[in-house]
């Protein structure tokens, strides 16, 4: 089965057309560099609304059969930042190590990384990863956690992803 990846930008201003979404595009470009496995993708931009985010995550997993769903935006402490709450509400299992590692990585660059609330979890056969909203931070965070993503997808029965070892090394235990 061909892998499908959902890319979801959560931003009031980008969804209203006030500015162009560069974060979602940065995710796609990064994944195109990382992966040698062919994949299709579903891309959308929505507002910071809890129920809307939950609905879209479920739709990407159930209706669009996305193996991996990567979100950007809505992970800070501001009142409208509710992406982690939406992710936690739909996931059956949370994977706190993703957020811990992303914050640890970001702290090397900015002291405000402690304000970030990125997380990850599993909904049915989809891995959902919440990323920050800045393209530079997106790449730094994905570089830190992506080595574990293909094996996680294996464990939950999702599509098999193979990475380009000259860009990023996926880790799979030797059987």
Order of alpha helices (4+ residues) and beta strands (2+ residues): beta-alpha-alpha-beta-alpha-beta-alpha-beta-alpha-beta-beta-alpha
